[in-house]
Amino acid sequence: MTNVHVALSGVTKDYGAQRAVNHVDLELRAGECVALAGHNGAGKSTLIKLMLGLIHPTQGQIQLLGQDASSNTAVRMRNQIGYLPETVALYPSLTGNETLQFYARLKHQPVSDNAALLSRVGMTHAARQRVGSYSKGMRQRLALAQALLGKPKVLLFDEPTTGLDPASRLMFYEIVRELRNSGSTVLLSTHALAELDGHTDRVIVMKKGNKIADGSMSVLRHQADLPVRIQIKLNAEGATAPHLPDGWLRIDEQRFELHCAERDKVAALRSLGAITHIDDIEIHVPSLDDMYAHFLRRDDE
């Protein structure tokens, strides 16, 4: 358990007759970035609030940095958690500098680090402007800076790229990579699944308070077993009389396509080994959006 920063065991949260989270087990490990996916009402925000200690489980146990989350020790350790909420509410009359100074003092952190943090999120130019004049993206970047105060070991981000332009999103994922490499745990709750590819180690899919999938992209692809599309382009000589294995369909004069199971992908490529007229090969694997939709449908069946 030494490398597990957050652990939930049989966690359930009820609001009266409404069950928001249903017997969820999960672990978030050091040096890991995990995506939390699910529709509105799936239980994502409730899970984050439980990890933050803002609410308490109806059943089950939450371990935070090796301590029971409800213990006094865990409460004192919450300064080691950084949180970026979905809806950023900052005081409009304060400047960016003053806002970060406020949060630094709240977290008992030195304000001497603030200039570097503002620079890291690309907000040095607006540090003396009042927050009320900020765009949505600027407020989001300032809120990210406050989440990074104190180099927390656990970072919980709820829809973190909302309002960010493409360059700012790239900056955000660079920061996530740095945090992961330094041994921090990062949890990303987001609807923007398409932008997660290559940025997360694991994906957890929630539906109606239940965890219905949990694994790396590779593991989820094998679990979903959605078709892989392989497309080849033959040169003019090969396309005239192609000698392809069974199952390949012609798309146009030179291109051919095969749909196969994930487990048959390597065998399909090997079967092309004797063909000498291939100019190009493209492999289209199911996206995270495709797998997410599959797991939701599977859970309905």
C-alpha positions as CSV (number, residue, x, y, z in Angstrom):
1,M,0.0,0.0,0.0
2,T,3.0,2.4,0.2
3,N,2.6,3.5,-3.4
4,V,-1.2,3.8,-3.2
5,H,-2.1,7.4,-2.5
6,V,-5.9,7.0,-2.5
7,A,-7.8,3.8,-1.9
8,L,-11.6,3.3,-1.8
9,S,-13.0,0.0,-0.5
10,G,-16.7,-0.8,-0.8
11,V,-17.6,2.9,-0.8
12,T,-21.3,3.8,-1.1
13,K,-22.8,7.3,-0.8
14,D,-26.6,7.7,-0.4
15,Y,-28.5,11.0,-0.4
16,G,-31.7,9.8,1.2
17,A,-33.2,7.3,-1.2
18,Q,-30.8,8.3,-4.0
19,R,-27.6,6.3,-4.4
20,A,-24.9,8.4,-5.9
21,V,-22.0,5.9,-5.5
22,N,-22.5,2.1,-5.2
23,H,-19.9,-0.1,-3.6
24,V,-16.9,1.3,-5.5
25,D,-13.4,-0.2,-5.1
26,L,-10.5,1.7,-6.6
27,E,-6.9,2.6,-6.1
28,L,-4.9,5.7,-7.3
29,R,-1.2,5.0,-7.2
30,A,1.9,7.3,-7.0
31,G,3.1,8.5,-10.4
32,E,-0.2,7.6,-12.1
33,C,-2.6,9.7,-14.1
34,V,-6.1,8.2,-14.1
35,A,-9.1,9.5,-16.2
36,L,-12.6,9.3,-14.6
37,A,-15.2,9.1,-17.3
38,G,-19.0,9.0,-17.1
39,H,-22.2,11.0,-18.0
40,N,-23.6,13.6,-15.7
41,G,-25.0,11.8,-12.7
42,A,-22.6,8.9,-13.0
43,G,-21.0,9.7,-9.6
44,K,-17.8,11.3,-10.7
45,S,-18.1,14.5,-8.7
46,T,-19.4,12.6,-5.7
47,L,-16.2,10.4,-5.8
48,I,-14.0,13.5,-5.9
49,K,-15.9,15.1,-2.9
50,L,-15.5,11.8,-1.0
51,M,-11.7,11.8,-1.7
52,L,-11.5,15.5,-0.6
53,G,-13.3,14.7,2.7
54,L,-16.1,17.2,1.8
55,I,-18.6,14.5,2.3
56,H,-18.4,11.1,4.1
57,P,-19.4,7.7,2.7
58,T,-22.6,6.0,3.8
59,Q,-20.6,2.7,3.7
60,G,-17.1,1.6,3.1
61,Q,-13.7,3.1,3.8
62,I,-11.4,5.7,2.1
63,Q,-7.6,5.7,2.7
64,L,-5.8,9.0,1.9
65,L,-2.0,8.8,1.8
66,G,-2.1,5.7,4.0
67,Q,-4.5,7.2,6.6
68,D,-8.2,6.7,7.2
69,A,-9.7,9.7,5.4
70,S,-11.9,10.4,8.4
71,S,-9.0,10.5,10.9
72,N,-7.5,13.7,12.3
73,T,-4.2,12.8,10.7
74,A,-5.8,12.6,7.3
75,V,-7.5,16.0,7.8
76,R,-4.1,17.6,8.5
77,M,-2.7,15.9,5.3
78,R,-5.3,17.6,3.1
79,N,-2.8,20.3,2.3
80,Q,-1.1,17.6,0.2
81,I,-4.2,17.5,-2.1
82,G,-4.6,19.9,-5.0
83,Y,-8.2,20.4,-6.3
84,L,-9.4,22.2,-9.5
85,P,-13.3,22.3,-9.5
86,E,-15.4,22.2,-12.6
87,T,-16.9,25.6,-11.8
88,V,-14.1,28.1,-10.8
89,A,-15.4,30.8,-8.4
90,L,-12.7,33.4,-7.8
91,Y,-13.2,36.8,-6.2
92,P,-13.4,39.3,-9.1
93,S,-12.0,42.3,-7.3
94,L,-8.7,40.7,-6.4
95,T,-5.8,40.6,-8.9
96,G,-4.2,37.3,-10.0
97,N,-1.3,37.9,-7.6
98,E,-3.6,38.6,-4.6
99,T,-5.8,35.6,-5.4
100,L,-2.8,33.2,-5.3
101,Q,-1.4,34.9,-2.2
102,F,-4.8,34.3,-0.5
103,Y,-4.7,30.6,-1.4
104,A,-1.0,30.2,-0.4
105,R,-1.7,31.6,3.1
106,L,-4.8,29.4,3.3
107,K,-2.7,26.3,2.5
108,H,0.2,27.6,4.7
109,Q,2.6,27.8,1.7
110,P,5.2,30.5,1.1
111,V,4.1,33.2,-1.3
112,S,7.6,33.3,-2.7
113,D,6.7,30.4,-5.0
114,N,3.7,32.2,-6.6
115,A,5.6,34.0,-9.3
116,A,7.0,30.7,-10.7
117,L,3.5,29.1,-10.5
118,L,1.9,32.0,-12.4
119,S,4.7,31.8,-15.0
120,R,4.1,28.0,-15.3
121,V,0.4,28.4,-16.2
122,G,1.1,31.4,-18.5
123,M,-0.4,34.1,-16.4
124,T,2.5,36.4,-15.6
125,H,1.2,39.0,-18.0
126,A,-2.1,39.2,-16.2
127,A,-0.9,38.8,-12.6
128,R,-1.7,42.5,-11.7
129,Q,-5.1,42.5,-13.5
130,R,-8.3,42.1,-11.5
131,V,-9.8,38.6,-11.9
132,G,-13.1,40.2,-13.0
133,S,-11.4,41.2,-16.2
134,Y,-10.2,37.6,-17.0
135,S,-11.6,35.4,-19.7
136,K,-12.9,32.0,-18.7
137,G,-9.6,30.4,-19.8
138,M,-7.6,32.8,-17.8
139,R,-9.6,32.1,-14.7
140,Q,-9.1,28.4,-15.3
141,R,-5.3,28.8,-15.5
142,L,-5.3,30.8,-12.3
143,A,-7.3,28.2,-10.6
144,L,-4.9,25.5,-11.8
145,A,-2.0,27.5,-10.3
146,Q,-3.8,27.4,-6.9
147,A,-4.2,23.7,-7.2
148,L,-0.5,23.3,-7.7
149,L,0.4,25.2,-4.5
150,G,2.7,23.2,-2.2
151,K,3.5,20.5,-4.8
152,P,0.6,18.3,-3.6
153,K,1.0,14.5,-3.8
154,V,-2.6,14.0,-5.0
155,L,-4.3,16.2,-7.6
156,L,-8.0,16.0,-8.4
157,F,-9.1,17.8,-11.6
158,D,-12.8,18.1,-12.5
159,E,-13.2,19.1,-16.2
160,P,-9.8,20.8,-16.1
161,T,-9.6,21.9,-19.7
162,T,-13.0,23.7,-19.8
163,G,-12.5,27.1,-21.5
164,L,-8.8,26.4,-22.4
165,D,-7.6,27.1,-26.0
166,P,-5.6,24.3,-27.8
167,A,-2.2,25.8,-26.7
168,S,-3.3,26.0,-23.1
169,R,-4.6,22.4,-23.2
170,L,-1.2,21.3,-24.4
171,M,0.4,23.3,-21.5
172,F,-2.0,21.6,-19.0
173,Y,-1.1,18.1,-20.2
174,E,2.6,19.0,-20.0
175,I,2.1,19.9,-16.4
176,V,0.2,16.6,-15.8
177,R,3.1,14.7,-17.2
178,E,5.6,16.6,-15.0
179,L,3.4,15.9,-11.9
180,R,3.2,12.2,-12.8
181,N,6.9,11.9,-13.4
182,S,7.6,13.5,-10.0
183,G,5.5,10.8,-8.3
184,S,2.2,12.7,-7.8
185,T,-1.2,11.1,-8.4
186,V,-3.4,12.8,-10.9
187,L,-7.2,12.1,-11.3
188,L,-8.9,13.7,-14.3
189,S,-12.7,13.8,-14.4
190,T,-13.6,14.9,-17.9
191,H,-16.1,14.6,-20.8
192,A,-13.3,15.5,-23.3
193,L,-12.3,11.8,-23.8
194,A,-10.8,12.3,-27.3
195,E,-8.0,14.5,-25.9
196,L,-6.9,12.0,-23.2
197,D,-5.2,9.6,-25.6
198,G,-1.5,9.4,-24.6
199,H,-2.0,11.4,-21.4
200,T,-3.4,8.8,-19.0
201,D,-2.2,5.5,-17.6
202,R,-5.7,4.2,-16.8
203,V,-9.4,5.0,-17.4
204,I,-12.2,4.4,-15.0
205,V,-15.7,4.4,-16.4
206,M,-18.6,5.2,-14.1
207,K,-22.3,4.7,-14.7
208,K,-25.2,5.4,-12.3
209,G,-22.8,5.3,-9.4
210,N,-21.2,2.0,-10.4
211,K,-17.6,1.4,-11.7
212,I,-18.2,-0.5,-15.0
213,A,-14.6,-0.5,-16.4
214,D,-11.1,0.1,-15.1
215,G,-7.9,-0.4,-17.0
216,S,-5.2,0.9,-19.3
217,M,-6.2,1.8,-22.9
218,S,-4.7,-1.6,-24.0
219,V,-6.6,-3.5,-21.4
220,L,-9.9,-1.7,-22.3
221,R,-9.4,-2.4,-26.0
222,H,-9.0,-6.1,-25.3
223,Q,-12.1,-6.1,-22.9
224,A,-14.2,-4.2,-25.4
225,D,-13.0,-6.3,-28.4
226,L,-14.3,-3.8,-30.9
227,P,-13.2,-4.2,-34.5
228,V,-9.8,-2.9,-35.6
229,R,-9.8,-1.5,-39.1
230,I,-6.6,-2.1,-41.2
231,Q,-6.2,-0.3,-44.5
232,I,-3.5,-0.9,-47.0
233,K,-2.6,0.9,-50.2
234,L,-1.1,-1.2,-53.1
235,N,0.9,0.2,-55.9
236,A,-0.6,0.2,-59.4
237,E,1.0,-3.2,-60.2
238,G,-0.3,-4.9,-57.1
239,A,-3.7,-3.4,-57.3
240,T,-4.3,-4.8,-60.8
241,A,-4.4,-8.4,-59.5
242,P,-4.2,-8.3,-55.7
243,H,-3.4,-11.6,-54.0
244,L,-4.8,-10.8,-50.6
245,P,-6.0,-13.2,-47.9
246,D,-9.7,-13.7,-47.5
247,G,-11.7,-10.9,-45.9
248,W,-10.1,-7.9,-47.5
249,L,-12.5,-5.5,-49.3
250,R,-11.6,-3.2,-52.1
251,I,-12.3,0.5,-51.3
252,D,-11.0,2.0,-54.5
253,E,-8.5,1.2,-57.2
254,Q,-5.5,0.9,-54.9
255,R,-6.9,0.7,-51.3
256,F,-8.2,-2.3,-49.4
257,E,-9.6,-2.7,-46.0
258,L,-10.0,-5.4,-43.3
259,H,-12.1,-5.4,-40.1
260,C,-10.8,-7.8,-37.5
261,A,-10.9,-8.4,-33.7
262,E,-8.3,-6.8,-31.6
263,R,-6.8,-10.3,-30.8
264,D,-6.4,-11.0,-34.5
265,K,-4.7,-7.8,-35.4
266,V,-1.1,-9.1,-35.4
267,A,-2.1,-12.3,-37.3
268,A,-3.8,-10.1,-40.0
269,L,-0.6,-8.1,-40.4
270,R,1.6,-11.2,-40.6
271,S,-0.6,-12.6,-43.3
272,L,0.5,-9.7,-45.5
273,G,4.2,-10.7,-45.2
274,A,4.5,-12.2,-48.7
275,I,2.9,-9.3,-50.5
276,T,5.5,-7.1,-52.1
277,H,3.3,-4.3,-53.6
278,I,2.2,-2.5,-50.4
279,D,2.9,1.2,-50.4
280,D,1.2,2.1,-47.1
281,I,-0.5,0.6,-44.1
282,E,-2.9,2.3,-41.7
283,I,-4.3,0.8,-38.5
284,H,-7.4,2.4,-37.0
285,V,-8.0,1.2,-33.4
286,P,-11.2,2.0,-31.4
287,S,-11.0,5.4,-29.8
288,L,-11.7,6.0,-26.1
289,D,-15.0,7.5,-27.1
290,D,-15.8,4.2,-29.0
291,M,-14.9,2.1,-26.0
292,Y,-16.7,4.3,-23.5
293,A,-19.9,4.0,-25.6
294,H,-19.4,0.2,-25.8
295,F,-19.1,-0.2,-22.0
296,L,-22.2,1.9,-21.4
297,R,-24.2,-0.2,-23.9
298,R,-22.8,-3.4,-22.4
299,D,-23.9,-2.4,-19.0
300,D,-27.5,-1.9,-20.3
301,E,-27.7,-5.4,-21.7
